């Protein structure tokens, strides 16, 4: 009887756990995004003051529950000397969230280089990637609308683009040669304002759908439509 009840309890309440890396350069807004995610999906989480968030040195860990899925986030430091540690976590992850600072044009090339090195890792083959164009409230870029990278498409979500934000052509030009390296995995590039929370819920819900689907797909078929 105990075994039966225990099995029923696990079926009803146990969450399937998925590990998701949050990567990007330092000051891109990774930890702020993590805090906003925990605030929106964890009912009793009050969160820290966003104004007190400092540069991550090492690792921040957070968990959110979405339906029957539990995402375990690993927010890794983005300083150049810490990027060499990212690949130590690749083998354990089910998804990647890559955060770009849309207001920092001077470091866009640096961000692209870090992204390219990350996405070409064999350990991440077939792993879904959510790219967040952070610190802006205007555009959504969807590389495929489903599976595979077919180009950049712009859809206005909010009416005003801050003058300090990078434009879509800037981002498209900088990352265009990464398209072939992304392959046919699930990939979504989405506008986000981690500070206000816009785009946070949509990004997390998309990631949940991808990791749940991907984890049940045989490894050799994960990149097949």
N, C-alpha and C positions, 0 to 999 in steps of 0.2 A: 504493500500500500504506500509506504514512504517513497519508494522508487517511482511509483506512478504519479504521486503528488509532486515530487521533485521535478519530474520530467514535464509535467503540466505547467509548473511555475516557470521553468526555464523557457518553455515555448511561449508563454504569455508575456513574460517580462524581460527576459534576457535580450540584450542588444547585440547585434552583429557589429564588431569593431573594425574600423578601417583607419589606417594611419595616413595622414595627409601632411606633406611638408609645405611650409610657407617660406618662400625664398624671394630674393631680390636684394638690391643694394641697400646699404645702411641709409636710414632716413627716408626710405620709400613709403613707410607707413604700415609695415607688416604687423607690428605689435598692436597698433591701434586697430587694425582690421581684426585681429584675434580677439581683442577686448570687445569690440562691437558685436562680433559673432557670438561670444559667450553671453553677452547681455541680451541679445535677441532670441536666442534659442534655449537658454537656461533660465527658467522662470524665477528662481530665487537668487540668481546671481546679480549682485549690485554693481560689481565692477570697480575698477580703480579710476581715479580722475585721469582723463585723457591728457590733461595738461602736464601731468607728472610723469608721463611715459618718457623714458630715456633710451638711448641707443642700446640695442641688445648686444651683450657680450657673452656669447655662449649659446644658451638655449632657453626658450620659454615653452611651456607645455600647457595646453588647454584642451578641454573636451566639450563637445556639444552633442546633444541628442536630437535627431531628426527622424521622427517615426520610429521604426525598428532598427535604425542605424545609429551607431555612435561613432562620430569622427574624433580621432585623437590627433590634435594638431601639434606639430613640432615647428616652432618659429625659430629659425636659425639666424644668427648674426650675419650681416651682409657686408662687413668690412672686407677689404681685399684679402687680408691675411686669414680671415675666417672662411672664405669661400672654398678653400682647399679642403675643408672638413665636410662640405655638403655631401660629397659622394659616399661618405661613411654611412649615411642614412638611406641611400637610394634603395637598397635591396629590401628594406622593410616597409616601404611606403606603397600605398595604393593610388595616390593621386598627388599632384603638385599644384600649389597656388603660387604664381609668380607675380610679384607686385612691382609696378613701374611708377616712378614719380613723374607725373605728366607736367609738372611745373619746372623740372630741372633739365633743360635742354642740353646743358653742358655735359651732363653725365649719361645722356641717352645712349651714346655709343658704348660706353662702359657697361651699361645695363644690357645692351644687346649682346655684347661679348660674353657676359656671364650667362645669359639665357642660352646662347648658342652652345656653349660648353656643356651646360646642364642637359639640354634636350638631345644631344648626340650621345649621351651615355647609354651603353648597352643595358645597364641595370634598370633604366627607365623605359625600355622598349615597350610600347603599348600602353603606358601609364597615362591616364587623362590629365590634361593640363588646363588650368584656368589662369588666364593672364588678366590681371587687373590694372587698368589704366587709372591709377589712383590720383586723388586731389583734383578732380574735376567733376562737373555735374552736367555733361551734355551729350556724349555720344556712346553708342554701343557698337562694337565691332564684333561680328560673328564670323569666325573662320569655319564655315561649312553649314551652320544651322543644324548640324547633327553630327555626322562623322566625316572627318577628313578636312583638309585645308583647301579651300577653293578660292581664296582671295579675301580682301577686306571690304566689308560693306558697312555703310554708316546709316544709323537710324536715330533721329533726334529724340531724346527722352525728356530733356529739360531745356528751357528756352535760352539760357545765357551761358556762353563760354567765357570764363575769366580770361583776361588778356594775357595772363602769364602762362596759360596752359599751352602745351604743344598741340599743333593742329593734326588732323588725320593724315594729311600728306607727309608730314614730318615723321610720324610713327610708321606709316606704311613704307616710306623710303628706307628708314633705318632697319626695319625688321624683315623686309621683303625677301632677302636671301636666306631666311630661316625656314621658309615655307616647305622646301623639299626635305628638310631635316625633321620637321614635325611629322611628316608622313600622314597616314590615314587614321591616326588615333583620334579619340575625342578631344576636341580643342575649342575653347571659347575664350574670346578676348572681350572683356566687358568694362564699361566705364564704372567708376566707383569713387565714392567719397567716404573713406573710412571714418573721417571726422564726424560727418553728419549721419552716416549709416546708409546712405543711398547706394543701392547695388549690392549690399552685403548679403541680404537674405536670398536674393535671386542667384548670386554666385554660389552660395552654400548649397542651395537646393539642387542646382545643376550638378555640382560635384557629387552629391549623394546619389543621384540617378546614375551617374557614370561609374562610380566605384562599385556600386551594387551590381550593375550589369557586367562590369569588367571582371570582377572577381570570380564570377561563375563561368566565364568563357575560358576554354582551354588556351594555354599560353601561346600556342602557335597560331591561334585564330583571333587574338585580341586586336590585331590591326586590320582585320578584314571587315568590309562593310556587311 
